[in-house]
């Protein structure tokens, strides 16, 4: 779909989705230089220090996000969003390393709100 949209002349700033993604999809988006927000499972392996993988749920994630190395992908920023009685985790990515560094709580909120509107739309369709 990303390639088709590009053929129309539209350059996507963000792609968003739930935790169904594959690492191959993330790498494809990286190669296409498209930012993304995806939900991730709480047991997904990340690293703050090379070679020391931990489950994302074991990290203290500030509201401003936490830059982590996502196993088999590379650097992303992880955010935690309270939902009902449990936290949900999301990764936010920008293709430019400086832009990735600058992602903050407001960026996450804006992209997550757009993501949530899409989720609600799909729930209505079901």
WOSULKA-V90812 format. One record per residue. RES is the residue in one small letter. PHI is phi in whole degrees, 0 to 359 (999 if undefined). PSI is psi in degrees with one decimal (NA if undefined). Layout:
BEGIN
<<RES;PHI;PSI> <RES;PHI;PSI>>
END
This chain:
BEGIN
<<x;999;-37.5> <x;299;-43.4> <x;294;-38.8> <x;296;-44.6> <x;298;-39.8> <x;298;-38.0> <x;297;-29.0> <x;286;-11.6> <x;95;10.2> <x;259;128.2> <x;257;114.2> <x;286;133.1> <x;278;-38.4> <x;222;147.7> <x;240;138.5> <x;229;151.9> <x;189;174.8> <x;272;-168.6> <x;281;17.4> <x;278;-7.1> <x;300;163.5> <x;243;160.9> <x;299;-33.6> <x;298;-39.4> <x;297;-41.7> <x;296;-42.5> <x;295;-38.0> <x;300;-47.9> <x;297;-39.5> <x;299;-44.6> <x;295;-30.2> <x;274;-0.2> <x;59;46.7> <x;244;132.5> <x;286;159.2> <x;209;159.7> <x;228;124.2> <x;225;145.5> <x;288;148.8> <x;229;151.7> <x;292;149.3> <x;291;-14.2> <x;260;8.4> <x;297;137.9> <x;274;128.4> <x;224;171.1> <x;218;138.4> <x;267;-28.9> <x;234;130.6> <x;310;131.3> <x;87;-5.3> <x;245;83.2> <x;280;138.1> <x;222;159.1> <x;287;140.6> <x;302;-31.7> <x;292;-14.3> <x;272;-6.2> <x;270;148.9> <x;269;112.3> <x;253;114.3> <x;291;161.7> <x;302;-26.1> <x;280;-2.1> <x;90;167.4> <x;222;124.0> <x;284;124.7> <x;224;160.9> <x;264;115.2> <x;277;123.3> <x;310;131.4> <x;71;5.1> <x;235;-67.0> <x;147;-159.6> <x;281;133.2> <x;218;172.1> <x;248;131.8> <x;255;140.2> <x;232;153.4> <x;242;130.1> <x;238;120.8> <x;296;139.3> <x;213;116.5> <x;52;-112.8> <x;251;12.1> <x;212;155.5> <x;282;150.9> <x;241;142.5> <x;249;143.0> <x;224;146.8> <x;250;138.0> <x;240;135.5> <x;224;139.9> <x;233;139.2> <x;293;-26.2> <x;270;129.7> <x;299;-37.6> <x;295;-40.9> <x;295;-36.4> <x;298;-44.7> <x;301;-36.4> <x;275;-7.6> <x;302;136.7> <x;224;-174.2> <x;300;-40.3> <x;295;-40.7> <x;298;-46.8> <x;301;-46.4> <x;300;-44.1> <x;297;-48.7> <x;290;-39.4> <x;295;-39.6> <x;299;-41.9> <x;296;-42.8> <x;302;-44.9> <x;293;-36.6> <x;299;-39.9> <x;294;-43.4> <x;302;-46.1> <x;297;-41.0> <x;301;-45.9> <x;293;-34.3> <x;295;-38.4> <x;295;-39.5> <x;295;-33.9> <x;291;NA>>
END
